[in-house]
Amino acid sequence: MTPYYCNEAMLELPKVASLVDLTRQFLQIVTEDGAEVELVIERARATAGQSLTSFVEAGLAQRRRSQRGFEIMSLTQREYPDVRGVEARLTFIDKEHGPRFVHEFHCALGSMWIAYQGTCRLAQATHCDEWMQTVVKSLKLR
């Protein structure tokens, strides 16, 4: 039996020869200063021969084709105290929620690529950006 832990429980997974966790977490957060932030944590398998930067750029290109008003504000290599990766700030227009701001940080962990994406209304971009920088600074990969 292989134990698998999630927020609500621990499951015993019988007869597991291998396991790759590709879960996607979605948190709705209201900060103390009133900013409403959606934090999404996504995992993907690293592709042999493809760098993290090219993976991120390909994902951004796909979103540019599918999201209205998509604009990259910044795309940089970034190093925080315990992790380095690719950081992007962008905006787009959501048909239900209007103009949105996204601060995302992508990093590698073994054979996995992980994205931490904070999204908010464009009017709350400064709060979201500062909040996400604090979140990523606190990140300690295991």
C-alpha positions as CSV (number, residue, x, y, z in Angstrom):
1,M,0.0,0.0,0.0
2,T,1.2,3.5,-0.9
3,P,-0.1,6.3,1.4
4,Y,-1.3,9.4,-0.5
5,Y,-2.1,12.5,1.5
6,C,-4.4,15.3,0.5
7,N,-6.0,18.1,2.6
8,E,-9.0,16.1,3.7
9,A,-7.6,12.6,4.1
10,M,-5.0,10.0,3.6
11,L,-5.7,7.2,1.1
12,E,-4.1,3.8,0.8
13,L,-3.4,3.1,-2.9
14,P,-3.0,-0.6,-3.4
15,K,-0.5,-2.2,-5.8
16,V,1.2,1.0,-7.0
17,A,4.3,0.5,-9.1
18,S,4.8,4.2,-9.7
19,L,3.0,7.4,-9.0
20,V,3.3,10.9,-10.5
21,D,1.2,13.6,-8.7
22,L,-0.3,16.0,-11.2
23,T,-2.9,17.5,-8.9
24,R,-4.1,21.0,-9.4
25,Q,-4.9,23.1,-6.3
26,F,-7.2,26.1,-6.4
27,L,-7.5,28.4,-3.4
28,Q,-9.8,31.4,-3.1
29,I,-8.2,33.9,-0.7
30,V,-9.2,37.3,0.7
31,T,-6.1,39.1,2.1
32,E,-6.2,41.2,5.2
33,D,-6.1,44.3,3.0
34,G,-9.2,43.1,1.1
35,A,-7.6,41.8,-2.1
36,E,-9.4,38.8,-3.6
37,V,-6.7,36.4,-4.9
38,E,-7.1,33.0,-6.6
39,L,-4.0,30.9,-6.1
40,V,-3.6,28.0,-8.4
41,I,-0.8,25.5,-8.0
42,E,-0.3,23.3,-11.1
43,R,2.1,20.4,-11.7
44,A,3.3,19.1,-15.1
45,R,5.8,16.5,-16.1
46,A,9.0,17.9,-17.4
47,T,9.5,17.2,-21.0
48,A,12.9,15.7,-22.0
49,G,15.0,18.2,-24.0
50,Q,12.7,21.2,-23.2
51,S,13.9,23.9,-20.7
52,L,11.6,25.3,-18.1
53,T,11.8,28.7,-19.9
54,S,10.7,27.2,-23.3
55,F,7.8,25.3,-21.5
56,V,6.6,28.6,-19.9
57,E,6.9,30.5,-23.2
58,A,4.9,27.8,-25.0
59,G,2.2,28.0,-22.4
60,L,2.1,31.8,-22.6
61,A,1.8,31.5,-26.4
62,Q,-1.1,29.2,-26.1
63,R,-2.9,31.6,-23.7
64,R,-2.2,34.5,-26.0
65,R,-4.2,32.7,-28.7
66,S,-7.1,31.8,-26.4
67,Q,-7.5,34.7,-24.0
68,R,-8.8,38.1,-25.0
69,G,-6.6,41.1,-24.3
70,F,-3.7,38.9,-23.3
71,E,-0.6,41.0,-22.6
72,I,2.7,39.9,-21.0
73,M,3.9,42.7,-18.7
74,S,7.2,41.0,-17.7
75,L,8.9,37.6,-18.1
76,T,12.1,37.1,-16.2
77,Q,14.4,34.6,-14.7
78,R,14.0,35.1,-10.9
79,E,15.8,33.8,-7.9
80,Y,14.2,33.8,-4.4
81,P,15.9,32.6,-1.2
82,D,15.2,28.9,-1.7
83,V,14.1,28.6,-5.3
84,R,14.8,29.9,-8.7
85,G,12.6,29.9,-11.8
86,V,10.7,31.9,-14.3
87,E,8.4,34.7,-13.2
88,A,5.7,36.3,-15.4
89,R,3.2,39.1,-14.9
90,L,0.4,39.4,-17.3
91,T,-3.1,40.7,-17.9
92,F,-6.1,39.4,-19.8
93,I,-9.8,40.0,-20.0
94,D,-12.1,37.3,-18.6
95,K,-15.5,37.3,-20.1
96,E,-17.2,36.8,-16.7
97,H,-14.9,38.8,-14.4
98,G,-13.5,41.5,-16.6
99,P,-9.8,42.6,-16.6
100,R,-7.5,40.3,-14.7
101,F,-3.9,40.4,-13.4
102,V,-1.7,37.3,-13.0
103,H,1.6,36.9,-11.2
104,E,3.0,33.5,-11.8
105,F,6.1,31.7,-10.8
106,H,7.3,28.5,-12.5
107,C,10.0,26.2,-11.1
108,A,11.4,22.7,-11.4
109,L,11.3,20.0,-8.8
110,G,13.0,16.8,-10.0
111,S,11.1,15.7,-13.1
112,M,8.2,18.0,-12.4
113,W,7.5,21.6,-13.3
114,I,5.3,23.5,-10.9
115,A,3.5,26.8,-11.4
116,Y,2.2,29.1,-8.6
117,Q,-0.3,31.5,-10.2
118,G,-2.0,34.3,-8.3
119,T,-4.9,36.0,-10.2
120,C,-7.0,39.0,-9.2
121,R,-9.0,41.8,-10.6
122,L,-6.8,44.3,-12.4
123,A,-7.7,47.0,-9.9
124,Q,-6.1,44.9,-7.2
125,A,-2.9,44.1,-9.2
126,T,-0.5,45.9,-6.8
127,H,-1.8,44.0,-3.8
128,C,-1.8,40.7,-5.6
129,D,1.8,41.2,-6.9
130,E,3.1,42.0,-3.5
131,W,1.2,39.1,-1.9
132,M,2.6,36.7,-4.5
133,Q,6.1,37.9,-4.0
134,T,5.8,37.2,-0.3
135,V,4.3,33.7,-1.0
136,V,7.1,32.8,-3.4
137,K,9.8,34.1,-1.0
138,S,8.4,31.7,1.6
139,L,8.4,28.7,-0.8
140,K,10.6,25.8,0.4
141,L,10.6,22.9,-2.0
142,R,10.8,19.4,-0.5
